[in-house]
């Protein structure tokens, strides 16, 4: 009888301690599209307008192959990770090219809800202006993030993998 009481007390103590333990955070649903403000590890996925934004063509990325780029940014720096659509012939067809293009993006394998981020028109040194999805990464700590994009612009399909390495400022 004494052994049964001790066992019951032990079970009660274990259950009490288990109920007091902090619940582990649930992993992000990898099938749920990324929305503005979502976090992937130490990186916030947000929007950026009217601020100092690092774009792919600003010198932070170097082409590894036709479809892969390695990009560098500093912790705290805002990096737009979208490829842009531009009018190669400068005939004013940017609006129609944008309306007809298709684009999908994933970050660390999770799809991005591009409509939630919207688009942004950006001055560009060679093509004057281009339009990109307003998807911006901001890292809190050093690390790497991989962004995959694919789509079709002006009848031309593309795929691109960008690996962003965020380093200490």
Buried (B, 14 or more C-beta within 10 A) or exposed (E): EEEEEEEEEEEEEEEEEEEEEEEEEEEBEEEEBBEBEBEBEBBBBBBBEEEEBBBBBEEBBEEEEEEBBBBBBBBEBBBBBBBBBBBEEEEEBBEEBBEEBEBEBBBBEBBBBBEBBEBBEBEBEEBEEBBBBBBBBBBEEEBBBBBBBBBEBBEEEBEBBBBBBBEEE
